[in-house]
Amino acid sequence: MKNWINRHLQVIQQVLVRMRLHGWSTLMMCGVIGVTLCLPSLFYIATDNLNRLASDIQTQSPISLFLKLNATQAEIQSIERQLKGDEHITSYHLVTKDQAWQKMQKTGAGNTVASNIVNTLDKNPLPDAFFITPASNTPEAISQLQSSLQALNGVDKALIDSQWIKRLNGLLQLGNKMVLVLASLLAFALVAVIGNTIRMQILTQLAEIEVSQLIGATKSFIRCPFLYAGALYGLGGGLIACLLLWTMVSFFNSTVVQIAAEYGSQFAISNQSLVLNLFIVLTATAIGWLAAYFAVNSALVTYH
């Protein structure tokens, strides 16, 4: 076991020495990998923050709960107690029929047509109403909450304007699919680029490979340094991608915070988590290893 570990450490050291001898080309390759990985990661951070922002959106009246015109004070108080204890509701406020009537009269005072309509009414036609903010903005959760509110005693209608929610969730789902497609396409591109680089290295070391085979070297022995080279390219590219992401998020964050402050919000782009950074680095390393594996196997079949 110790010999096996020492053998692989020696191979990694040899690969690192060769990369250092070709430092500029190594840096360029890692840079290309880093920029390529940075693009889908940046889109992922954007969609993730948009999802977080969508969850924090507070509208004035996403659910309007209109009571029956003959609803008693006891029924209103009972409904309010149930709303207060419902964990699916973030906040609510009651607008009584008298408050709504006074507001309607004030609004109609500056409009001749509206004023005439108000004057023709001999009594208040408006119901008491609760305006409710749900805890979740998903269509399923709001639909379930609407059904439960509609079943309350004294409730006439539980109305909801869910069109904006459906559109928002549709756009976010589209964004998530676009991130997945973009990441897949760029992963294939990276496999091609890294594989081509490894193939060129194989060609430059073809004589060494032939000598190694003559003295009994196995395919796994020949394959090993190229696999580590691909993995190290990916590792370097993954680290560069994480650095680029941190830089761009910090750059955009100052502007986003200023814009959010203008609207009275404290929203800021959340920096990528440690889990995301590890995922990027491990994925890049795996792509590099996989690209090198295909390139070496193809070369061994072609040239030998």
N, C-alpha and C positions, 0 to 999 in steps of 0.2 A: 504493500500500500504506500509506504514511504517512497519507494523508488518511482511508483506511478505518479505521485504528486510532484516529486522532484523533476521528473521527465517533463511534465506539463508546464511546470514553472520555467524550466529552461526554454521550452518552445515559446512561451509568452515573452520571455526576455529577448529571444532572438527576433521575434516579430516586432517588438517595440524598438529594437535597435534599427531594423530596416525601415520602420516608419520614421524614425528620427533622421535617418540619412536622407529620406525624401520628405522632409518636413513640410515644404510648401504644398506639395501635392496631397499629403495627408491632411493638412489643415483645410485645403480646398474641398476635399471629399467630405470631411466631417462637417464643414460649413454648408455644403449642399444638402446633406442629410438633415442638419439642424433646421435649415430654412424650410425644407419640405415638410418636416414633422411639425414645424411651428404653425403652419397655415391651418390644418384641421384642428389643432389644439386651440388656436386662437378663436376659431369659430365655435368650438365646444364651450369655451369659457364665456363667449358672448351669449350663446343660447342658454347656458346654465344661469347666467345672471339675469337674462330676460325672464326665465321661468321664476326666479326668485323675486324679480320685480313684479311679475304678474300676480304672484301670491300675496304681495304686499299692497296691491291696488285696493284702495278703499273708495267705493262709490257712495253717493249720498243715499240712494234708495234702490239697491239691487232687487229687493223684494218689497212690494207694497201690499200690506195686509189691510184690506178695507173691511170694516165691520158692518153688520146689518144696521139699518137706520133705526131700528127699535132696540138695539143692543143696550142692555142695562149697565149701570155702573158696576154692579157685581161681576158681570161677564167681562167687562173691560179689565177690572182688577185681576180676575182669574187668568185672563190671557197674558197680562203683564207678568204675573208670577211664573207662568210656564215659560215665557220668553227669557226671563231672568235666569232660570235654571237650566236652559238648554245649552249644552256644550257646543252645539253646531252653530251658535249665533255669537258673533263678536260684539255687536252693539245694536241698539235699537232706540228709537225715540217715538213718542206718541204725539200726534197732531190731532187735537180734538176738533169736533165739528164746528164749534164756535170759533176756534183759532183759524180754521180753514175759511170760514165764512167772512171773518174780518179781513183776512188777507185778500180774499176775492173782491171784497168791496173796495179796498184800497187800490188794488190793481185796476179795477174797472173805473175808478174815479178819473183817471187820465185818458180814458178811451170812451168815446161817445157810444159806440155800438155795445161794448161790454157793459157800460153803465146802464143803458136801456134794458139790457137783458136782466141785470141784477135787480133793477127797479120793478120789473114785471113779476118777480118771484115773491110770493106772499109768505114763504117760510124757507128755512135753511134746508137745501136738498143734499147737502154734503154729509158723508158719514165720518165717524171717527176712524182714524187710520194709524197703523204702526208702520214705520219705515225701518227695515231690518237689513243689517249687514251680515252675511253668512261668514263662517269661519273659513270655509273652503270656497275656491272659485271654480272648481271643476263642475262641468254640466251635470254629472251624475249626482254629486252631493247636493247641489242646489235644487235639482228636480225632486230629490227625496225630501228635502227640507220644505219645499213648496207643498208637497202632498200632505206632510204632517201638519203644516200650518192651516191648510184648507180644511182639515178635519176638526179644528178647534170649534167649540161652541161659541156662537155669536159672530163667526167669521162669514162674510159674504163672498169675498174674492181674495185669493192670494195671487197677485200678478207679478210677473218677472220679465225683465227685458234681458233675455239670455243671448241675444244675437251677438253682442260684443264679446261675450265669453266664448261662444262657439268659434267666432272668427279668430280670436286671440289664440285659443288652444290649437286651432287648425294651423295657424302660422308657425307656432312653436313646434308642432309635430313635423311640419314641413322642414323647418330648420334642422331638427334632429336627424331627419333622413338625409338631408343634404350633407351634414357633417359626416355621416356614416359612408355615403357614396364617395365623397371627396377623400376621406381617409383611406378607403379601399383602393381607389385609383392611384393615389400617391404611394401607397404601400407597394403596389405592383411596379410603379416607376422606380422606387428605391431598390427593389429586388433586381431590376434590370441594370440600374446604374452600378450598384455594388458588385453584381455578378460580372459585369463587363470589366470593372477594375481588377477583380480577382483573376479573371481570365487573362488579362494582359500580364499580370504578375506571373501567372503560370507559364506563359510563353517566354518570358525573360529568364525563367528558371528551368526551362525544359531540359537543358543538358544535365543539371543537377538531379532532376527527377529521374532521368534515364540511368544515371550512374547509381542512384539509390536503389532502383529496381534491380540492377545487375547484381548488387551485393545482398539482395534478399529483402529489401524494404517492402512492407505490406502497404496496401492502399490506405488503411487507416493512418499509418505513420506518415505517408505522403500528404494525406488530406489534412492532418491536424494543424500545421502552421497556417494554412489558408483559412481554415475555419475560425481560428483565433483572430486572424487579420480582419475577416468580415465582422466578427463580433466586436472587435475593438473599434472599427470604423463606426459601427452602430452605436456603441457606447459613447464615443466622442460626440457623434451627431446628436444623441439624446441629451447630453449635458448642455450642448450649445443651444438646443431647442428650449430647454428649461430656462437658460439665461436670457434668451431672446424674449420668451414669454413674460418673464418677470420685468424686463426692461419696458416692454410695450404696455403691459398692464399699468405699471407705475406712471408711464408717460400719459396715457389716456385718462387715468384716474383723476388727476388734478382738474382736468377740464370737465369730466363728468360730475365731480363733486360741486364745482361752481354752478353748472347748469341745474343740478338737482336743488341746490340752495335757493336758486331763483324761484323755484316752485314750492319752496317750503319743505323740501324733503332732505333726508340725510342719506340718500342712497349713494353707494360707492361700489365700484367693481371689486368683487372679492378676489384676492390673489389665489392662484392655483394652490391646491392643498398638497401635502406631502404625498398622498396617495396618487394624485394625478402625475406628479413629478416622477415617482417610482414607476408608474405605468408607462410613461413616455420613454424613460431610460430602458426599461426591460423590453418594451416592444421594439425599440430601435435596435437593441442588442440582438434580439431574436430574428429580426428581419435581416440584419447583417450576416448572422450565422447561417440562416436559411439560404440567402443569396449565394454565399460562398459554397455551401454544400452542393447546390445545383450546378454552380460553375465548375467546381472541381470534378464532380462525377461526369459531367459532360466532356470535360477536357480529357479525363482518363480514358473514356470510351473513344474519343476522336483520335487522340494521338498515340494511344497504345492499344 
